[in-house]
Amino acid sequence: MSIRRTFDLIAHRAATTPQADCLVEKKEGTWRPLSAQRVLDLANQVTLGLQALGIKRGDKVAIISANRPEWVVADFGIAQLGAVSVPMYPTITVEDYRHIFQDAGVRVVLVQDEKLLGRVQEAVTGLEQGPEHIFSFDKLTGVRHFEELLTLGQSADAAELVVLKAAVQPDDLLTLIYTSGTTGRPKGVMLSHRNILFNCENLTSYLPLPPGQKALSFLPLSHIFERTATYLYLLLDFSIWYAESVDRIADNLREVQPQVFTTVPRLLEKIYDKIVAKGQELTGAKKKLFFWALDLGLRYDTQKDQGLWYNAQLALANKLVFSKWREAMGGKIHYIVSGGGALQPRLARVFWAAGIRVMEGYGMTETSPVIAASQPVPEGNLIGAVGPTIPGVEVKLASDGEILTRSPSVMQGYYNRPDLTAEVIDSDGWLHTGDIGEFIQGRFLKITDRKKEIFKTSNGKYVAPQPLESKLSESPLVEQCMVVGEGEKFAAALLVPAFTELRAWATSHGLPSDLTDTALAAHAQVQQLYDELVQRTNAAFAQWEQIKKVALLPELWSVESGELTPTLKVKRKIISQNNQQRIEALYR
């Protein structure tokens, strides 16, 4: 069967393995599967239900929900009609909802629960032309339930499905994904069926596992990373199990026993930190054994055979220590795919040493998303780099080091913004990523910074903040950090401590246990601790790049505060504005 449109994936699955578990979620304490045939049947009902409402080709339908089977069912149902899905993060502001509703011209909203419904209703208040229909996935009062849309589809003429699906072409607009952006209003990235499927088809070799594997899904489907991964899992005939929440990932890993999952670096760091914290609780010989194995793992190198003695020790460490790490993650994990930010090299080393292959990827919403990715074999994985470019994708470096890419996965453009499209895609079809990079060994792409984030000090020296921030974040005592210094004499840093780890340190050093986070961050001994941490970080950088002063902040930056994007990237302008007095104090 030819897979030319995204919804062909579920039709193919239904034709080949119709009764196998396809999408699985936990309800009332029990994992409940949907077969591929059931997913297809429900998607067909969505298609016909939307048509019964008067929705037609090109109309926009928003999905605002956490990951659940209804999300995927709706996605396929919208696509089969030739309508356009507009996935939206549950965590964005009401103002962003309002902007997207207006900019996209959303006609239908599918919303998860009462909390999100309230935000949608607030966003549409006062709009001259807002969404005409709202349906909820949870059963709520005062709004139509998703089942009503399905019922509309059940009573429609199913013969029309063939005509509707046949009219959808690979280059038709599939989805509008509004990038969160670190500055300015979100802009709608236009992606076609061909854009995303080309990316999927060129990633199949990165998960060399037989059909029937399990993937755990917890990154938001509103992000292109997890959405493309979903299509890839379906293409590979894997079943997709939805984690209950971020807080339940560890439990769900043990229950589901998946072979693969995607993650962002910060979540992987938290898994690692919890494992190390458990090691700290051990005593005597067991503790020594744990940290002996950890030290071996931190020395692991995919590109280097470290000899018989190291390999023999590592084999023993795997049997005695790392086997328990794998058990804590379900016992069957083969691959972890990390994206959305820079992965700390120490994490890649330790997990590879433990027999869990972590593959770091790089891309953008605008490229559907993968541009380059580490391969699942040691020779194709250089720790600290994002890997070779994937098949079918071209990459070259501009004179200033900016990464340019060209492929069938590059977006059609920004919705309603041909001016912005022309700024990033040149006349030869090269997309200018805004990232600075270099090639190592001639083929491994390494990201060194964001073009727009590099700043110049008053001494005329350029400082790239990302390598400094990445190095600082290697410490378990650092939760968040941002380097500043545009136009100033030197670089400085705003830093949010990892207060759980900091309190453990404070207790061991005799500091009062009743100190608030604010008081703890201001304590002289804590200030000295972080000054010393910064000095150790500075040793890896040139004199003009080094951080001279640091301000400790007592509160985490968050999506809700407007200081992080939904993909957890820092909004430098907002953070700088919110901490203007602190920054000024650093330079007095």
Secondary structure, 3 states (H helix, E strand, C coil): CCCCCCCHHHHHHHHHCCCCEEEEEEECCEEEEEEHHHHHHHHHHHHHHHHHCCCCCCCEEEEECCCCHHHHHHHHHHHHHCCEEEEECCCCCHHHHHHHHHHHCEEEEEECCHHHHHHHHHHHCCCCCCCCEEEECCCCCCCEEHHHHHHHHHCCCCCHHHHHHHHCCCCCEEEEEEECCCCCCCEEEEEEHHHHHHHHHCCHHHCCCCCCCEEEECCCCCCHHHHHHHHHHHHCCCEEEECCCHHHHHHHHHHHCCCEEEECHHHHHHHHHHHHHHHHHCCHHHHHHHHHHHHHHHCCCCCCCCHHHHHHHHHHHHHHHHHHHHHHCCCCCCEEEECCCCCCHHHHHHHHHCCCEEEEEEECHHHCCEEEECCCCHHHCCCCCCECECCCCEEEECCCCEEEEECCCCCCEECCCHHHHHHHECCCCCEEEEEEEEEECCCEEEEEEEHHHCEECCCCCEECHHHHHHHHCCCCCEEEEEEECCCCCCEEEEEEECHHHHHHHHHHCCCCCCCCHHHHHHCHHHHHHHHHHHHHHHCCCCHHHCEEEEEECCCCCCCCCCCECCCCCECHHHHHHHCHHHHHHHCC
